[in-house]
Amino acid sequence: MAVAPHERLRRGGVLALEICVVAALYYGSARLGLAQQLVRSQVTPLWPPTGIALASLLLRGPLVWPGITLGAFLANFSLGPSIPAVLAITAGNTLAPLCSYLLLRRTGFHNEIGRLRDALALIFLGAFVGMLVSSTIGSGTLVAAGVLGPGAFWPTWSVWWTGDAMGVLLVTPFLLLLRSVRPPRGIPAARWVEALLLVATTVAVGYLQTTDTPLLFLGFPLLIWAAFRFQLAGAAPCALAVSTFAIVGAVQGTGPFAGRDLLTSMITLQAFNGSASLTALLLSAAVTEHIQTQLEVARACRQLAEMVAKIAASSHRPVLSDGEHEDVCEVKEVEQDVEQEVANGAEKHEEGSRTAKP
């Protein structure tokens, strides 16, 4: 009888700690995101807290929602414009990731994002649909409070929605990836060299994105390289990096954003960020699914070869007539040929899977 209350107390303490951690991460990432604000010091082209909120729900469950609410309230409290408006915006910031979480769980979303359907669900349900809640409530609240004019609703809504959606597309996969990171073992030196080369190239391209030279498109070969060679482990960090550099360029007004008004800069920036995240998620999921299919085919070929070998080695020999004996001999010859072909096919698939798997 004394064990149950103690266990409940322990679980309650763990949950309280998780809520505090989520609130701290939300608030800290909000302060970081506001450094790149474009509208009223409150609306940014990339809002990392939405990605942190959705990732925390997917990893720890819906009971951590108070941490999202607390972090959102603290982040918006100093921005105003009034307590009722702050409460309304906080409610929208809480409901949006909760809606995304429920939609993803209804579709059987896997946190590993190892299937194409997982990537599509995160893009269209988690980001595009779920974030309609926060952008609509937030923009409507600012207009109702008199901070923005009625004509500013849709421009603000578009920046708010795309910022929240980009937070989900860029930050959530990166955090889900961190949970599955394990100490690397048995990785060839050539793979380490390739990974370091990818990191160095990404930094170099990111620097070019913040200069006056319009070279945003150089990020896409990096995303393809990362997705094909490292799957989500390379594509998610690479997409986050190139998008962050692009946002810095947009805020500084360099490269393709030089001399552009807010609307044009936002369209250019979010088109690039959306394309980068879509490329990274879809391509990495497709490559991972292809590798898993190869492994399953190779495993099935091995099992089939073992079964054929057991049948061929069976000591049971029924008594047959001369004609039946000749037919059995022919069947045995065909069986041996099939067994050899299956074994060769299994070896080829095994070699292919070892080569393709990072």
Secondary structure as UniProt FT lines:
FT   HELIX           3..34
FT   TURN            35..36
FT   TURN            40..42
FT   HELIX           48..60
FT   HELIX           62..64
FT   HELIX           65..77
FT   TURN            78..79
FT   HELIX           83..106
FT   TURN            107..108
FT   TURN            111..112
FT   HELIX           116..121
FT   HELIX           122..129
FT   TURN            130..131
FT   HELIX           132..144
FT   TURN            145..146
FT   HELIX           150..152
FT   HELIX           153..179
FT   HELIX           189..209
FT   HELIX           216..218
FT   HELIX           219..230
FT   HELIX           232..252
FT   HELIX           255..257
FT   TURN            258..259
FT   HELIX           262..312
FT   HELIX           322..356
//
